[in-house]
């Protein structure tokens, strides 16, 4: 199946836009904005179009304009055979990014109630229904000066569907949803029940189990900016790692809200030993000072991830610094199925259940490597033996690739992880 790509509107797209506008009309119902206004907006405002590779037509478009601090969706249209919530979300997200530079605070749209499913594309992508006029609105997570600061920090806003993209791992998702997301997403309700919203958490588990993915999913679920602090990059600061860490968190404090993520935190927070203190001990001391300051700021969530929780300084794991110490293990059967389905072509005839069973004990990265290796082998065979008509890799291709994979996580590491859950976990 040819891929759908998004691109900017071009002058020679005017005729295609007319055809798209006509194709998206439903039973003669006119869109809220007429064709003339849509075409005029195409030439003066922001436009994102969707096209299928090799086809001389547009299958979708999102047109918007900024008015003071509000962005308006003038036209969102997708031809019936390609109309999905996913494509609608891609178009709206791309349009929002273009309008964000104008300093808008909300994205809004008027939706005709006579158009079947016209509202669904918006409601499925973070917009909320306002009043009886079917006015939908989505608040932009980062606005004005925060947008510039976020870019300088290397942060970003993640798509609102990132949480749903985490397939399987229902136990971990439920725990993170209850402990981290729920109190932060509903602060008034949390306060009513006397729940103090979390300010910091540690995710621990074997390498490659998706700790970074979960951290991003939390930011996506909350709609907060995601800022990752890289310990390795801090080392390049002439002032030293500790000073760079302090400066980075001082700038993060200027954001209205943020999920701050430190991966492989053991690099800057390992056990302090030795006399006199080493430079890294000074970094650990600095981090121990930063965490209490961050905990006093609302709209902040620090998530640290580690593969080696036993190596963390004991002071870091004391109550009062991190609200939760949450385990993230190897993907369960549902998660492995979701991972396989992400990489297996739709046309391929594959026994996914068999692959799920055989890949027990593998990390998401292991499965991805096996899937890509199988696809490459099938491609080479097709080219060499003239089998281009075959639907794609077979179950045998994937099983053969799995036999070559050396699991990232050994049984010994899994056993240690289970011990760490009992000794160090705090859920």
ABEGO torsion letter per residue (X at the ends): XBBBBBBBBBAAAAAAAAAAAAAABBGGBBBABBAAAAAAAAAABBBBBBBBBGBBBBABBBBBBBBEABBBBABBBBBAAABBAAAAAAAAAAAAAAAAAAGBABBBBBBBAABBGAAAAAAAAGBBBBEAAGBBBBBBABBEAAAAAAAAAGBBBBBAAAAAABBEGAAAAAAAAAAAAAAAABAAAAAAAGBBBBABBBBBEBBGAGAAAAAAAAAAAAGBBBBBBBAAAAAABAAEAAAAAAAAAAAAAABABBBBBBBGAAAAABBBBEOBBBAAAAAAAAAAAAAAAAAABBGBBBBBBBABAAABBAAAABBGABABBBBBBBBBAAAAAAAAAAABBAABBBBAAAAAAAABGBBAAAAAAAAAAAAAAAAAAAAAAGAAABAEBBAAAAAAAAAABBBABBAAAAAAAAAAAAAABBX
